[in-house]
Amino acid sequence: MAVFRVKKPAGKPGEWFYCIEHKRAEEGPDCPSKNRFGPYPTKAAAEHAMETAAERNLEWDTDPRWDDKS
């Protein structure tokens, strides 16, 4: 019978991630990369990951150097 090991996501101590599945900051990481943003240097930065992403999306959507409509 084969024994399968569950591979834990790699990360360094002190790195923080925002898990979009659990909607919380996690040190580790605990969740797979498909479900998280990061790494962030602090827990506070990870907790604001969704706001940071929204701000960056707005900047990119309104950047006059890009014209995706032509």
Secondary structure in CASP SS format (residue, H / E / C, confidence):
PFRMAT SS
TARGET T0000
AUTHOR 0000-0000-0000
METHOD secondary structure of the structure
MODEL  1
M C 1.00
A C 1.00
V C 1.00
F C 1.00
R C 1.00
V C 1.00
K C 1.00
K C 1.00
P C 1.00
A C 1.00
G C 1.00
K C 1.00
P C 1.00
G C 1.00
E C 1.00
W E 1.00
F E 1.00
Y E 1.00
C E 1.00
I C 1.00
E C 1.00
H C 1.00
K C 1.00
R E 1.00
A E 1.00
E E 1.00
E E 1.00
G C 1.00
P C 1.00
D C 1.00
C C 1.00
P C 1.00
S H 1.00
K H 1.00
N H 1.00
R E 1.00
F E 1.00
G E 1.00
P E 1.00
Y E 1.00
P C 1.00
T C 1.00
K H 1.00
A H 1.00
A H 1.00
A H 1.00
E H 1.00
H C 1.00
A H 1.00
M H 1.00
E H 1.00
T H 1.00
A H 1.00
A H 1.00
E H 1.00
R H 1.00
N H 1.00
L H 1.00
E H 1.00
W H 1.00
D H 1.00
T C 1.00
D C 1.00
P C 1.00
R C 1.00
W C 1.00
D C 1.00
D C 1.00
K C 1.00
S C 1.00
END
